Amino acid sequence: MRAAWAAIDLAALSDNIDVIREEAGARKILAVLKANAYGHGLIRIAQELHDVDAIGVARLEEALELRAAGISRPIVLLEGFFAEDQLPMLAASNIQPVIHHRWQVNAVLSIQDLPEPLKVWLKVDTGMHRLGVEPNEAERWFKALTESNNVASSPILMSHLACADEPEHEKNEQQLAYFSSLVASLKPEATSIANSGALFARLGQSHDWVRPGLAMYGISPFLQDNKALSPRLKQLRPVMKLCADLISTRDIKKGDSVGYGSAWTTSRDTRIGIVAIGYGDGYPRLAPQGTPVWIDGKRYPLVARVAMDMVTVDLGPGSTMEPGKTAELWGPNLPVEEIAQHVGTVAYELLCNVARRVTLVY
Ligand SMILES: *Cc1c(COP(=O)(O)O)cnc(C)c1O
């Protein structure tokens, strides 16, 4: 028997990239691999990429790990650099920072002796109000960066949508209009705004680079179906199947309580099963009673508290199930989006939280 592992379906990854490529058409693809490729394993996923134009990560450490593994595609640092002394390393390794604040512009303009000019992306705040230079300063910074000898050619202009997963939200049109007006006045060589949500909701299609993360892993960012969505969305297949074996079963009597805090008491005689995965593996501790677990072609409800190393399922009265079966916690039979809804979070968080002790099996 085996404790928690995640089966990573590389054929599904490859097919998802094909779907994204079809949806993106002639646009360029920045494949987003931050947070250990959303829990799927940074290096292996990077090695499997095809037909994408660059890789996006959030942290310098991730970018350097990719370079150390021999990955040669351009890498974009989506959160930019954190300190000026990182700039020579970025320039030497073709790592392209997103510049989202005035202090970063000043750092790039003033640094001496870069080994190579930097390729940079300039992020403007069009309404997310998190990262991005002020739109009324964008022109000034764009020009200064374009003219600087420290910068190779001119920055790619980018922004980020706050509500792309709700295609009908009025904020989308506002942000897109704002971004388009900036593009019209600055005339950058290239532009980018779409994450997975915007790509499959077909928002901002005139911009040059798309930046899909979640969709590549076969997950939909949308909570509700919507007629504006691309029909290609349905072709995506989950890449991760999170599994663990059933290591114990036992029959319990009506009125027996199970697990920490005796938080669950059975209202009938039944058989329960113990699956070797817990919050130490990244399975959410707050998964409530009734969250489905897939065993042997059927859904069973989670009961009792999620512990560090195990969870309990109610196999039902009369069950003859014995240890040794494999449970799927999420994957092709049990969409991670659905598990996230039970837990009150998003699929992104569940994927990223898969812990180091979970073996990734490709
Ligand atoms: C994470 C991230 C993305 C990818 O978002 P998904 O919703 O996973 O497609 C795109 N752009 C930026 C700037 C990001 O930080």
The ligand as an SDF file (V2000), in Angstrom:
LIG
                    3D

 15 15  0  0  0  0  0  0  0  0999 V2000
   -0.4980   33.6930  -11.7330 C   0  0  0  0  0  0  0  0  0  0  0  0
   -0.5710   34.6550  -12.8180 C   0  0  0  0  0  0  0  0  0  0  0  0
   -1.1660   34.3150  -14.0410 C   0  0  0  0  0  0  0  0  0  0  0  0
   -1.8220   32.9750  -14.2880 C   0  0  0  0  0  0  0  0  0  0  0  0
   -3.1320   32.9970  -13.7970 O   0  0  0  0  0  0  0  0  0  0  0  0
   -4.1400   31.7830  -14.0310 P   0  0  0  0  0  0  0  0  0  0  0  0
   -5.4180   32.2790  -13.4770 O   0  0  0  0  0  0  0  0  0  0  0  0
   -3.6070   30.6200  -13.2570 O   0  0  0  0  0  0  0  0  0  0  0  0
   -4.1870   31.5180  -15.4810 O   0  0  0  0  0  0  0  0  0  0  0  0
   -1.1540   35.2500  -15.0550 C   0  0  0  0  0  0  0  0  0  0  0  0
   -0.5900   36.4740  -14.8710 N   0  0  0  0  0  0  0  0  0  0  0  0
   -0.0230   36.8460  -13.7090 C   0  0  0  0  0  0  0  0  0  0  0  0
    0.5640   38.1890  -13.5660 C   0  0  0  0  0  0  0  0  0  0  0  0
   -0.0050   35.9570  -12.6430 C   0  0  0  0  0  0  0  0  0  0  0  0
    0.5520   36.3330  -11.4970 O   0  0  0  0  0  0  0  0  0  0  0  0
  1  2  1  0
  2  3  1  0
  2 14  2  0
  3  4  1  0
  3 10  2  0
  4  5  1  0
  5  6  1  0
  6  7  2  0
  6  8  1  0
  6  9  1  0
 10 11  1  0
 11 12  2  0
 12 13  1  0
 12 14  1  0
 14 15  1  0
M  END
$$$$
